[in-house]
C-alpha cells in the first residue's frame, strides 16, 4: 500500500483513524535504571483504510474502532516484553495491520523527558500491508497471467511460434 500522500495522488484516498497523545506507563529499555520501574511512553498513531464503509453506513463495525485500539494499547503496555522502542512500535504496527485490518500505519513512540535537555526521544515507523499480489508477468513476454491465460484459452501459447 502507498503512504497517504501517494494514495491521494493515485485517486484511491485513505480514511485515517488516529490516536494522538496516548500516554501510558510501562517498563521498557536496555539500561539498568529503565528495567526496574515504569516510565511514561507517549504513543501517536495513524491507521489508514481505503474509503471506509462507515462513511456510508454510519456503523462502527465498518471501520477501526479507536476505543478498541485504545484498550489494546493499554493491554500491550501492561504485558509486552520488548526492550527497544523500535520493537514496541513494530508490535503496535503489526497489531493495527493484522487485528484491526489497517492498510497503512504510522506509529510514533516517545519517551518524554528521557534527558533533562530534550522534550522526548523515540522512534516513528510506517508500515503497510503486503499489497494484493499483482498480476505476474512472464519474463519473456512481459504479459500478465491473465493475458497468458486468455491466449492459452484462445489456443495460442505465448512465446511459441505456430
C-alpha positions in Angstrom: 0.0 0.0 0.0 1.1 3.5 -0.7 1.5 6.1 2.0 -1.4 8.5 2.3 0.1 11.2 0.1 0.7 8.6 -2.7 -2.7 7.1 -2.3 -4.3 10.6 -2.7 -2.4 11.3 -5.9 -3.4 7.9 -7.2 -7.1 8.8 -6.6 -7.5 6.0 -4.0 -7.8 8.1 -0.9 -7.5 6.8 2.7 -9.5 7.3 5.7 -7.1 7.9 8.6 -8.1 6.9 12.1 -5.7 8.3 14.7 -4.9 8.4 18.4 -2.8 11.4 19.3 -1.0 11.7 22.7 -1.9 8.4 24.3 0.3 8.2 27.5 0.8 5.0 29.5 3.3 3.6 31.9 5.5 0.6 31.1 8.9 -1.0 31.7 11.0 -0.7 28.6 14.6 -0.1 27.8 18.1 -1.5 27.8 19.8 0.4 30.6 19.7 -0.9 34.2 17.8 2.1 35.5 15.0 1.5 33.0 14.3 -2.1 33.8 13.0 -1.9 37.4 10.3 0.7 37.3 7.8 2.0 34.8 8.3 5.1 32.7 5.8 7.0 30.6 5.5 6.4 26.8 3.6 8.6 24.5 2.0 6.8 21.6 0.8 8.6 18.5 -0.7 6.5 15.7 -2.5 6.8 12.4 -4.1 3.9 10.7 -5.4 4.2 7.1 -8.2 2.3 5.4 -9.3 2.7 1.8 -12.5 4.7 1.9 -14.1 3.3 5.0 -17.6 1.7 4.6 -18.5 3.5 7.7 -18.7 6.7 5.7 -21.9 5.3 4.1 -23.3 3.0 6.8 -22.5 5.1 9.9 -21.7 1.8 11.8 -18.7 1.4 14.0 -18.3 -2.2 12.8 -17.4 -0.9 9.3 -14.2 1.0 10.5 -11.5 0.8 13.1 -12.9 1.4 16.5 -10.3 3.6 18.2 -11.8 2.8 21.6 -10.9 -0.9 21.0 -7.4 0.2 19.8 -7.1 2.3 23.0 -7.9 -0.8 25.1 -5.4 -2.9 23.1 -2.6 -0.4 23.6 -3.3 -0.3 27.3 -3.1 -4.1 27.4 0.0 -4.1 25.3 1.8 -1.7 27.7 1.0 -4.0 30.6 2.1 -7.2 29.0 4.8 -6.6 26.4 8.3 -7.9 26.7 10.0 -5.5 24.3 13.3 -3.7 25.3 13.5 -1.3 22.4 11.1 1.3 21.2 11.6 0.1 17.7 10.4 -3.4 18.6 7.4 -2.0 20.5 6.5 0.3 17.6 6.7 -2.7 15.3 4.3 -4.6 17.6 1.8 -1.8 17.6 2.0 -1.6 13.8 1.6 -5.4 13.4 -1.5 -5.2 15.7 -3.1 -2.4 13.6 -2.4 -4.2 10.3 -3.4 -7.6 11.5 -6.0 -7.4 14.1 -7.6 -4.1 13.0 -7.3 -4.5 9.2 -5.5 -1.2 8.6 -3.8 -1.0 5.2 -1.2 1.6 6.2 0.0 2.7 9.7 2.3 5.3 11.2 3.4 4.7 14.8 5.3 7.2 16.8 6.6 6.2 20.3 8.2 8.8 22.5 9.9 8.6 25.9 9.1 12.1 27.2 11.9 13.9 29.1 14.3 11.0 28.9 17.1 13.6 29.2 16.8 16.9 31.0 17.5 19.0 28.0 15.1 17.3 25.5 11.3 17.1 25.2 11.5 13.5 24.2 13.3 10.7 22.3 11.7 8.0 20.3 11.0 6.3 17.0 8.5 6.7 14.2 7.8 3.9 11.7 5.4 3.5 8.8 4.2 0.1 7.7 1.7 -1.2 5.1 0.0 -4.4 4.3 1.6 -6.5 1.7 -0.3 -5.4 -1.4 -2.5 -7.9 -3.1 -0.4 -9.9 -5.5 -0.2 -8.0 -8.7 -0.8 -9.9 -11.9 2.5 -11.6 -12.5 4.5 -11.0 -15.7 6.1 -13.8 -17.7 9.7 -12.9 -18.0 10.0 -13.5 -21.8 6.8 -11.8 -22.8 6.1 -9.1 -20.2 2.5 -10.3 -20.2 0.3 -10.6 -17.2 -1.0 -14.0 -16.0 -4.5 -13.0 -17.1 -3.2 -12.2 -20.6 -1.4 -15.6 -20.8 -4.5 -17.5 -19.7 -6.6 -15.6 -22.3 -4.1 -16.5 -25.0 -4.0 -20.2 -23.9 -7.8 -20.3 -23.9 -7.7 -19.0 -27.5 -5.3 -21.8 -28.5 -2.3 -19.5 -28.5 0.8 -20.2 -26.3 2.9 -17.1 -25.6 6.5 -17.4 -26.7 5.8 -20.3 -29.1 5.5 -19.9 -32.8 2.7 -21.6 -34.6 
